[in-house]
Amino acid sequence: MADELFFTRRDMLKRGATLLSAAATVPYFLDRTALAMAEPRKSGRRTGKNNERILVVVQLAGGNDGLNTVVPIGNDRYYRARPAIGIKKEDTLRINDELAFPKSAEGFKRLYDDGLLAVVQGVGYPNPNRSHFVSTDIWSTADPDERVHNGWIGRYFDCTCKGNDRPDPKTGIALVQESPLAMQGERFTPVSFGSPEELTWRGPAAGGRGTNAFNKLNGTKRRPGRKNEMPDDEASALAYLERMAMDARASAEEIKQATGTNSSPRNEGIRFRFRNRGAGGDLGQKLEMVKRMIAAGLETKVYYVSMGGFDTHAGQLGRHQTLIQQLGEALHEFTASLREDKMLDRVTIMTFSEFGRRVAENGSQGTDHGAAAPLFVIGEGVRAGVHGEHPSLEPDQLDAGDLKWNTDFRSIYSAVLTDWMNADAGRILGGDYPKIRLFNT
């Protein structure tokens, strides 16, 4: 990834600020300047624990099957629709007489019993789209009509700007290879990386390729109405690139300090490693990295992680239950670790998936793309329990064989933005959506 060259601002936004930290397109003096910016200061800079609230967004990529995640054990139509892949009552952990988690989801049950988990049922949007790419974009932009082309979290960061200042890139960190649309704003670009090693600075030794890349960047046409397009004149474009590069470089160094070691003075007394190393697989490792960054006091307000594999068209039962087990383990271990270090009071975790699955199993003992599904919100400030009504499984109440939504996902965003992030949800979402009472405050 560090050897790639980007050629348009759109690529820059897509890749995230990490590419700027690794690309050889800036003068050498920026290397030293950005390093100095990243050094912990003896005064004038907050170190150690930060007191601001944090949102951790967990994407379940592929379309999670909500019916086998929160099982409607009290509804016989579920079992008739899924004779091969329906989860038997004796293989579940009960929430109440109507709903249960599968036994594999012990992590979820422990979170629920600890009063930390809110289950929001039947989440979706009008006229659901069953394309992975389109529906993911809809969730990312908070716009089912596909008129908006930046993300709801990115717009949140745009709203934090003062004057002409751009938001600090590390206030939003995505632990994915490419910057997710949800976090891209008009003025904000997050730091995006799959592992800390990808934040390595390559310096000026690029054999002339940096000049070519810059020339192509400089030739990018500005589109009317876009505040953050690359400036047209060469001097302004260079200044723009230098500012972006210094921000990214400084962010990269500070993130590496936070994730790479627990011996830094600013991290003294913080237990970085999860108690159960390896819990939750790859997602668990990403959330452990998030824990390190929270413990190190980074001024990051939103972290974004992704877990794939949920497109279960065939052989679903065992495969999906393994995913749910890993998801539950990772979330429980992350939450327990934060709680033990007295940091959970300022962290909320929210899951989402682009859609649920169809009610009936298919001929390959899997499920095809559906519509509404539950999502989870976790934290000490969350009103734990089951929210909303489970969508009907009656044939005449289905939407072309799928569950109908009864909770607009923007109502959840509205609650998170207003009651957790203290933001103007109407301005960010482009409309007023009745928020769910998800938080105790």
C-alpha positions as CSV (number, residue, x, y, z in Angstrom):
1,M,0.0,0.0,0.0
2,A,2.8,2.4,0.8
3,D,4.2,2.1,-2.7
4,E,0.9,3.2,-4.4
5,L,0.5,6.6,-5.8
6,F,-2.7,8.5,-5.7
7,F,-3.8,10.7,-8.6
8,T,-7.0,12.5,-7.6
9,R,-8.4,14.0,-4.5
10,R,-11.2,11.4,-4.7
11,D,-8.5,8.7,-4.3
12,M,-7.0,10.6,-1.3
13,L,-10.4,10.6,0.4
14,K,-11.0,6.9,-0.5
15,R,-7.6,5.8,0.8
16,G,-7.7,8.0,3.9
17,A,-4.9,10.2,5.4
18,T,-2.7,7.2,6.0
19,L,-1.7,7.2,2.3
20,L,-0.4,10.7,2.6
21,S,1.7,9.7,5.6
22,A,3.3,6.9,3.5
23,A,3.6,8.6,0.1
24,A,6.7,10.2,-1.2
25,T,5.1,13.4,-2.5
26,V,6.2,16.0,0.0
27,P,9.4,17.8,0.7
28,Y,11.8,16.3,3.2
29,F,11.5,19.1,5.8
30,L,7.9,18.0,6.4
31,D,9.2,14.7,7.7
32,R,11.0,16.5,10.6
33,T,8.2,19.0,11.1
34,A,5.5,16.4,11.4
35,L,7.7,14.3,13.7
36,A,8.0,17.3,16.0
37,M,4.2,17.8,15.8
38,A,3.7,14.2,17.0
39,E,6.1,14.3,20.0
40,P,4.3,14.4,23.3
41,R,4.8,17.8,24.9
42,K,5.7,18.5,28.5
43,S,3.0,21.1,28.7
44,G,0.0,22.4,26.7
45,R,-1.1,18.9,25.6
46,R,-3.3,16.4,27.2
47,T,-1.6,13.1,27.8
48,G,-2.9,9.8,29.3
49,K,-6.6,9.4,29.6
50,N,-9.0,11.7,27.6
51,N,-12.4,12.5,29.1
52,E,-14.3,13.0,25.8
53,R,-17.0,10.6,24.7
54,I,-16.1,8.0,22.0
55,L,-18.1,6.1,19.5
56,V,-16.9,2.8,18.1
57,V,-18.7,1.7,15.0
58,V,-18.5,-2.1,14.1
59,Q,-19.6,-2.9,10.5
60,L,-20.8,-6.5,9.9
61,A,-20.0,-6.6,6.2
62,G,-22.0,-8.9,3.9
63,G,-25.5,-8.7,5.4
64,N,-25.9,-10.3,8.8
65,D,-28.8,-12.7,9.3
66,G,-30.7,-11.1,12.1
67,L,-33.1,-14.0,12.6
68,N,-30.2,-16.4,13.5
69,T,-28.6,-13.7,15.7
70,V,-31.6,-12.8,17.8
71,V,-33.8,-15.9,17.4
72,P,-37.6,-15.6,17.5
73,I,-38.0,-18.8,19.5
74,G,-41.6,-18.1,20.3
75,N,-42.7,-18.0,16.6
76,D,-43.3,-21.3,14.8
77,R,-43.2,-19.6,11.4
78,Y,-39.5,-19.1,11.9
79,Y,-39.0,-22.8,12.2
80,R,-41.3,-23.6,9.3
81,A,-39.3,-21.2,7.1
82,R,-36.0,-22.6,8.2
83,P,-36.2,-26.4,8.7
84,A,-32.5,-26.9,8.1
85,I,-30.9,-23.8,9.5
86,G,-33.3,-22.7,12.2
87,I,-31.7,-22.7,15.6
88,K,-33.5,-25.0,18.0
89,K,-34.8,-23.7,21.3
90,E,-32.6,-26.0,23.3
91,D,-29.6,-24.5,21.5
92,T,-30.3,-20.9,22.6
93,L,-29.7,-18.5,25.5
94,R,-33.0,-16.9,26.4
95,I,-33.6,-13.2,26.5
96,N,-37.3,-13.6,27.2
97,D,-40.1,-16.0,26.2
98,E,-40.0,-14.8,22.6
99,L,-36.4,-14.1,21.8
100,A,-33.0,-15.7,22.5
101,F,-29.4,-15.6,21.4
102,P,-27.8,-18.7,20.0
103,K,-25.6,-20.6,22.4
104,S,-22.6,-19.6,20.3
105,A,-23.4,-15.9,21.2
106,E,-22.4,-16.3,24.9
107,G,-20.6,-12.9,24.7
108,F,-23.8,-11.2,23.8
109,K,-25.7,-12.9,26.6
110,R,-23.1,-11.8,29.1
111,L,-23.3,-8.2,27.9
112,Y,-27.1,-8.4,28.1
113,D,-27.1,-9.8,31.6
114,D,-24.6,-7.2,32.7
115,G,-27.0,-4.4,31.6
116,L,-24.8,-3.1,28.8
117,L,-26.5,-4.3,25.7
118,A,-29.4,-2.7,23.8
119,V,-31.0,-4.8,21.0
120,V,-32.8,-2.7,18.5
121,Q,-35.2,-4.8,16.4
122,G,-36.4,-4.4,12.8
123,V,-33.9,-1.7,11.7
124,G,-34.0,-0.6,8.1
125,Y,-35.2,2.1,5.7
126,P,-38.0,2.8,3.1
127,N,-37.8,1.0,-0.2
128,P,-34.8,-1.3,0.8
129,N,-32.1,-1.9,-1.7
130,R,-30.6,-5.4,-1.7
131,S,-27.3,-4.6,-3.3
132,H,-24.3,-4.8,-1.0
133,F,-22.7,-1.7,-2.5
134,V,-25.8,0.5,-2.7
135,S,-27.2,-0.4,0.7
136,T,-23.8,0.1,2.4
137,D,-23.6,3.5,0.8
138,I,-27.1,4.3,2.0
139,W,-26.2,3.3,5.6
140,S,-23.0,5.3,5.2
141,T,-24.5,8.5,3.9
142,A,-27.8,8.2,5.9
143,D,-29.6,8.9,2.6
144,P,-31.9,6.2,1.1
145,D,-32.6,8.5,-1.9
146,E,-28.8,8.5,-2.8
147,R,-28.6,12.2,-3.2
148,V,-25.8,12.7,-0.6
149,H,-22.3,11.6,-1.4
150,N,-20.4,12.0,1.9
151,G,-20.8,10.1,5.2
152,W,-22.9,10.9,8.3
153,I,-19.8,10.6,10.5
154,G,-17.8,12.7,8.1
155,R,-20.5,15.4,8.3
156,Y,-20.3,15.2,12.1
157,F,-16.6,16.1,11.9
158,D,-17.3,18.8,9.3
159,C,-19.6,20.4,11.8
160,T,-16.8,20.5,14.4
161,C,-14.7,22.8,12.2
162,K,-14.1,26.4,13.3
163,G,-13.6,28.9,10.6
164,N,-11.3,27.6,7.9
165,D,-9.6,25.0,10.1
166,R,-9.8,21.4,9.0
167,P,-10.5,18.8,11.6
168,D,-7.5,16.8,12.9
169,P,-7.4,13.6,10.9
170,K,-6.9,11.4,13.9
171,T,-10.1,12.5,15.5
172,G,-11.6,9.8,13.4
173,I,-9.7,6.5,12.9
174,A,-10.8,3.6,10.6
175,L,-9.0,0.3,11.1
176,V,-9.7,-0.8,7.5
177,Q,-7.6,-0.7,4.3
178,E,-9.6,2.1,2.6
179,S,-11.3,5.0,4.2
180,P,-15.0,4.1,4.7
181,L,-17.6,6.4,3.1
182,A,-19.3,6.9,6.4
183,M,-16.3,8.8,7.7
184,Q,-15.6,11.0,4.6
185,G,-16.9,14.6,4.9
186,E,-16.5,17.7,2.7
187,R,-13.6,18.8,4.9
188,F,-12.7,15.8,7.0
189,T,-10.7,12.7,6.0
190,P,-10.0,10.1,8.6
191,V,-6.8,8.2,9.3
192,S,-7.3,4.7,7.8
193,F,-5.0,1.7,8.2
194,G,-5.2,-2.1,8.5
195,S,-2.3,-2.4,10.8
196,P,0.1,0.1,12.4
197,E,3.0,-1.1,10.2
198,E,1.2,0.6,7.2
199,L,1.8,4.0,8.8
200,T,5.5,3.8,8.2
201,W,6.9,6.9,6.7
202,R,8.8,6.4,3.4
203,G,10.5,9.8,3.3
204,P,11.6,11.5,0.1
205,A,13.3,8.6,-1.7
206,A,10.9,8.0,-4.5
207,G,13.0,8.1,-7.6
208,G,11.1,11.0,-9.1
209,R,7.7,9.3,-8.9
210,G,6.6,11.9,-6.3
211,T,7.0,14.7,-8.8
212,N,4.8,12.9,-11.3
213,A,2.1,12.2,-8.7
214,F,2.1,15.8,-7.5
215,N,1.8,17.0,-11.1
216,K,-1.3,14.9,-11.6
217,L,-2.7,16.0,-8.3
218,N,-2.1,19.6,-9.3
219,G,-4.0,19.0,-12.5
220,T,-7.2,17.9,-10.7
221,K,-10.1,20.0,-11.7
222,R,-12.2,21.7,-9.0
223,R,-15.9,20.9,-9.1
224,P,-18.2,23.8,-8.2
225,G,-19.5,23.9,-4.7
226,R,-16.8,21.5,-3.2
227,K,-15.0,23.4,-0.4
228,N,-12.1,20.9,-0.1
229,E,-11.1,20.4,-3.7
230,M,-7.5,20.6,-4.6
231,P,-6.6,24.3,-5.3
232,D,-6.0,25.1,-9.0
233,D,-2.8,27.2,-8.8
234,E,0.5,25.4,-8.1
235,A,1.5,27.4,-5.0
236,S,-1.9,26.8,-3.3
237,A,-1.9,23.2,-4.3
238,L,1.5,22.6,-2.8
239,A,0.5,24.4,0.4
240,Y,-2.7,22.2,0.6
241,L,-0.7,19.0,0.1
242,E,1.9,20.1,2.7
243,R,-0.8,20.7,5.3
244,M,-2.5,17.4,4.6
245,A,0.8,15.6,4.7
246,M,2.0,17.1,7.9
247,D,-1.4,16.4,9.6
248,A,-1.2,12.8,8.3
249,R,2.4,12.3,9.3
250,A,1.9,13.7,12.8
251,S,-1.2,11.5,13.2
252,A,0.6,8.4,12.0
253,E,3.4,8.9,14.5
254,E,1.1,9.5,17.4
255,I,-1.0,6.4,16.5
256,K,2.1,4.3,16.2
257,Q,3.2,5.4,19.6
258,A,-0.2,4.5,21.0
259,T,-0.5,1.1,19.4
260,G,3.1,-0.1,19.3
261,T,4.2,-0.3,22.9
262,N,3.0,0.0,26.5
263,S,6.3,1.4,27.8
264,S,5.6,5.1,26.9
265,P,5.4,7.3,29.9
266,R,2.0,8.6,28.8
267,N,0.6,5.1,29.0
268,E,1.9,4.2,32.4
269,G,-0.5,2.2,34.5
270,I,-2.7,1.2,31.6
271,R,-3.3,-2.5,30.9
272,F,-3.3,-2.8,27.1
273,R,-3.7,-6.4,26.4
274,F,-7.1,-8.2,26.7
275,R,-7.3,-10.7,29.4
276,N,-8.2,-13.4,26.9
277,R,-5.7,-13.0,24.1
278,G,-7.1,-14.1,20.8
279,A,-10.7,-13.7,21.8
280,G,-12.9,-12.8,18.8
281,G,-10.4,-13.5,16.1
282,D,-9.4,-10.7,13.7
283,L,-12.1,-8.4,15.1
284,G,-10.8,-9.0,18.6
285,Q,-7.3,-7.9,17.5
286,K,-8.7,-4.7,15.9
287,L,-10.7,-3.9,19.1
288,E,-7.6,-4.5,21.2
289,M,-5.8,-2.0,19.1
290,V,-8.7,0.5,19.6
291,K,-8.4,-0.1,23.3
292,R,-4.7,0.8,23.2
293,M,-5.4,4.0,21.4
294,I,-8.2,5.0,23.9
295,A,-5.9,4.1,26.8
296,A,-3.1,6.2,25.3
297,G,-5.4,9.3,25.3
298,L,-5.6,10.0,21.6
299,E,-8.1,12.7,20.9
300,T,-10.1,10.4,18.7
301,K,-13.9,10.6,18.9
302,V,-14.9,7.9,16.4
303,Y,-13.2,4.5,15.7
304,Y,-14.5,2.4,12.8
305,V,-13.8,-1.4,12.5
306,S,-15.2,-4.0,10.1
307,M,-15.8,-7.7,10.3
308,G,-16.6,-9.6,7.0
309,G,-18.0,-13.0,6.1
310,F,-21.7,-12.4,6.6
311,D,-22.8,-13.0,3.1
312,T,-24.1,-16.5,3.9
313,H,-25.8,-17.8,0.7
314,A,-24.8,-21.5,1.4
315,G,-24.0,-23.7,4.3
316,Q,-24.9,-21.0,6.7
317,L,-25.6,-22.6,10.0
318,G,-22.1,-23.5,11.2
319,R,-20.4,-20.7,9.5
320,H,-22.7,-18.0,10.7
321,Q,-22.6,-19.3,14.3
322,T,-18.8,-19.1,14.2
323,L,-19.0,-15.5,13.1
324,I,-21.6,-14.7,15.9
325,Q,-19.4,-16.4,18.5
326,Q,-16.3,-14.3,17.4
327,L,-18.4,-11.1,17.3
328,G,-19.8,-11.7,20.8
329,E,-16.4,-12.7,22.2
330,A,-14.7,-9.6,20.7
331,L,-17.3,-7.2,21.9
332,H,-17.5,-8.7,25.4
333,E,-13.7,-8.8,25.8
334,F,-13.4,-5.2,24.5
335,T,-16.1,-4.0,26.9
336,A,-14.8,-5.9,29.9
337,S,-11.3,-4.6,29.3
338,L,-12.5,-1.0,29.1
339,R,-14.6,-1.4,32.2
340,E,-11.7,-2.9,34.2
341,D,-9.6,0.2,33.4
342,K,-12.5,2.5,34.2
343,M,-12.9,3.8,30.6
344,L,-16.2,2.2,29.6
345,D,-18.3,5.1,30.9
346,R,-17.1,7.2,27.9
347,V,-17.4,4.6,25.2
348,T,-20.4,3.5,23.2
349,I,-20.2,0.7,20.6
350,M,-22.8,0.4,17.7
351,T,-23.0,-2.3,15.2
352,F,-24.6,-2.2,11.7
353,S,-24.9,-4.3,8.6
354,E,-26.1,-3.3,5.2
355,F,-29.2,-5.5,5.3
356,G,-30.6,-8.7,6.9
357,R,-31.4,-11.9,5.2
358,R,-34.6,-13.4,3.7
359,V,-36.9,-15.2,6.1
360,A,-36.9,-18.5,4.3
361,E,-33.7,-20.5,3.8
362,N,-32.7,-21.2,0.2
363,G,-31.9,-24.6,-1.5
364,S,-28.2,-24.4,-0.4
365,Q,-29.1,-24.2,3.3
366,G,-28.2,-20.5,3.3
367,T,-30.1,-17.3,3.1
368,D,-30.2,-14.6,0.4
369,H,-30.2,-10.8,0.6
370,G,-33.0,-9.4,2.7
371,A,-34.0,-6.2,4.4
372,A,-34.6,-5.4,8.1
373,A,-32.5,-6.8,10.9
374,P,-31.5,-6.0,14.5
375,L,-28.5,-4.0,15.5
376,F,-26.7,-3.6,18.8
377,V,-25.7,-0.6,21.0
378,I,-23.4,-1.3,23.9
379,G,-22.1,0.8,26.8
380,E,-22.6,1.9,30.4
381,G,-24.7,4.9,29.2
382,V,-27.0,2.7,27.1
383,R,-30.6,1.8,28.1
384,A,-30.1,-1.9,28.1
385,G,-32.9,-4.3,26.9
386,V,-34.9,-4.9,23.8
387,H,-36.1,-1.8,21.8
388,G,-38.8,-1.8,19.2
389,E,-41.1,-4.6,18.0
390,H,-39.9,-7.7,16.2
391,P,-41.1,-7.5,12.5
392,S,-44.0,-9.9,11.7
393,L,-43.2,-13.2,10.1
394,E,-46.8,-13.6,8.8
395,P,-46.6,-14.2,5.0
396,D,-48.9,-11.2,4.2
397,Q,-46.7,-8.9,6.4
398,L,-43.5,-9.6,4.6
399,D,-41.8,-7.4,2.0
400,A,-41.2,-9.7,-1.0
401,G,-40.2,-12.5,1.4
402,D,-38.2,-10.2,3.7
403,L,-38.9,-8.6,7.1
404,K,-40.4,-5.2,7.0
405,W,-38.5,-2.5,8.9
406,N,-40.2,-0.7,11.8
407,T,-37.2,1.3,13.0
408,D,-35.6,3.8,10.7
409,F,-31.8,3.6,11.0
410,R,-31.6,7.4,11.0
411,S,-33.6,7.4,14.3
412,I,-30.7,5.4,15.8
413,Y,-28.1,7.8,14.3
414,S,-30.2,10.7,15.7
415,A,-30.0,9.2,19.2
416,V,-26.3,8.6,18.9
417,L,-25.5,12.0,17.6
418,T,-27.8,14.0,20.0
419,D,-27.6,12.0,23.2
420,W,-24.1,10.6,23.0
421,M,-22.0,12.9,20.7
422,N,-23.9,16.1,21.7
423,A,-24.3,17.1,18.1
424,D,-27.0,18.7,16.0
425,A,-28.5,15.5,14.4
426,G,-30.9,17.4,12.2
427,R,-28.1,19.4,10.6
428,I,-26.0,16.3,10.1
429,L,-28.7,14.0,8.8
430,G,-30.5,16.6,6.8
431,G,-33.8,16.2,8.5
432,D,-35.5,15.5,11.9
433,Y,-35.9,11.8,12.7
434,P,-37.6,10.8,16.0
435,K,-34.7,9.5,18.1
436,I,-35.0,6.2,20.1
437,R,-34.4,6.5,23.8
438,L,-31.1,4.5,23.7
439,F,-29.2,6.4,26.4
440,N,-29.8,7.1,30.1
441,T,-28.9,10.8,29.7
